[in-house]
Amino acid sequence: MENSVSEYSYSIEERIIGALQDIRKYLQEDGGDVEFVRFEVETRVAEIRLLGACKTCPMYMMTLRGGIERYLIAAVKEIRRVEPVS
């Protein structure tokens, strides 16, 4: 996530939402989407909800781990893991 403002000028939640904005266009190209649910500080887990085609795609775990989680961990250093919720 490229930003001219210090990453710590924004809350963790705001930075997660911003990072998801960066990647959601790629999901939307295939009829899917993603939304931020919450960040659990104690476990450092970000919870997201997969929407549209992503909910029923057999490759959703690959998209989650190889794409969304990898990008979010790189963009928001506080995240240790990303988990999908219903």
C-alpha positions in Angstrom: 0.0 0.0 0.0 1.7 3.2 -1.1 0.9 6.2 0.9 2.6 9.5 1.4 1.2 9.9 4.9 2.8 7.8 7.7 1.0 4.5 8.0 0.6 5.2 11.7 -1.5 8.3 11.0 -4.5 6.0 10.5 -6.0 3.3 12.7 -5.4 -0.3 12.0 -8.9 -0.7 10.7 -8.6 2.3 8.4 -5.4 0.8 6.9 -7.0 -2.6 6.4 -10.0 -1.0 4.6 -7.6 1.0 2.5 -5.6 -2.1 1.6 -8.8 -4.0 0.7 -9.8 -1.1 -1.6 -6.5 -1.6 -3.5 -7.3 -5.2 -4.3 -11.1 -5.4 -4.5 -11.1 -4.3 -8.1 -9.4 -7.5 -9.0 -12.1 -9.5 -7.2 -14.8 -7.5 -8.7 -13.5 -8.3 -12.2 -14.6 -11.9 -11.5 -17.9 -11.0 -9.9 -16.6 -11.2 -6.3 -15.9 -8.7 -3.6 -14.6 -8.5 0.0 -15.5 -6.4 3.0 -13.7 -5.8 6.3 -15.5 -7.2 9.4 -13.1 -6.6 12.3 -9.5 -6.8 13.6 -8.8 -8.7 16.8 -5.9 -7.0 18.5 -5.1 -9.8 20.9 -4.7 -12.5 18.2 -3.7 -10.0 15.4 -6.3 -11.6 13.1 -8.2 -9.6 10.5 -11.7 -11.0 9.7 -13.1 -10.4 6.3 -16.3 -11.4 4.5 -16.1 -12.7 0.9 -19.0 -11.6 -1.2 -20.5 -12.4 -4.6 -18.8 -15.1 -6.7 -16.0 -15.3 -4.0 -18.5 -16.9 -1.6 -19.0 -20.0 -3.7 -15.8 -20.2 -5.7 -13.9 -23.5 -5.1 -10.6 -21.5 -5.3 -11.6 -19.1 -2.5 -8.9 -20.3 -0.1 -6.2 -19.8 -2.7 -7.5 -16.3 -3.3 -7.7 -15.7 0.5 -4.2 -17.0 1.5 -2.2 -16.3 -1.7 -3.8 -13.0 -2.5 -5.8 -11.2 0.1 -3.9 -12.4 3.2 -0.4 -11.9 1.6 -1.3 -8.4 0.5 -2.9 -7.3 3.9 0.1 -8.7 5.9 2.5 -6.7 3.8 0.4 -3.6 3.9 -0.6 -3.7 7.6 2.3 -5.0 9.8 0.0 -5.6 12.8 -1.8 -8.4 11.0 -0.6 -12.0 11.6 -3.5 -13.8 9.9 -6.6 -13.2 7.8 -9.7 -15.3 8.4 -13.0 -15.4 6.4 -16.3 -15.1 8.3 -19.9 -15.7 7.1 
